[in-house]
Amino acid sequence: MTGEVGKETVQTTEDQIMKRDMPPAFIKSYLIDGSRGILSGTSDLLLTFDEAEVRLFFFFFFQKHMESNKTTLH
């Protein structure tokens, strides 16, 4: 609703500076939403990568630990 009023104001005004500067204000919300989505996706990707690295670390750690226990027990 607010966006429509702003668009109408820009279309009906004779102020050239307002016509030039206002459209980026409408696009600003789209850019912010897009940036938020990109950051969220990047964060999810990094968290997934970190979790995979932790699982890999523990896998090799426990595998090595189990092998050392086998040699100690025999």
C-alpha positions, -999 to +999 in steps of 0.1 A: +000+000+000+027+025+009+046+016-022+016+024-044+012+059-028+049+065-033+047+054-070+017+077-076+036+106-060+066+101-082+045+098-113+025+130-106+052+153-093+069+178-114+101+177-092+127+160-114+150+153-085+122+134-067+115+114-099+151+105-102+158+096-066+125+078-056+126+047-077+157+033-060+138+036-027+112+011-041+139-012-052+157-010-019+133-034-002+139-060-030+176-056-026+175-061+012+153-092+008+176-106-018+207-099+003+190-115+033+183-146+012+218-148-001+233-144+034+209-171+048+218-195+020+255-188+025+252-193+063+233-226+058+260-238+034+288-230+058+270-246+087+265-278+066+302-278+056+312-273+092+290-301+104+304-324+077+340-315+088+332-322+124+317-356+115+347-364+094+371-355+122+353-377+147+350-406+122+388-406+117+395-399+154+374-429+166+385-451+138+421-445+148+412-450+185+395-483+178+425-495+158+448-487+187+425-505+211+425-536+189+463-537+190+464-531+227+439-558+235+457-585+215 
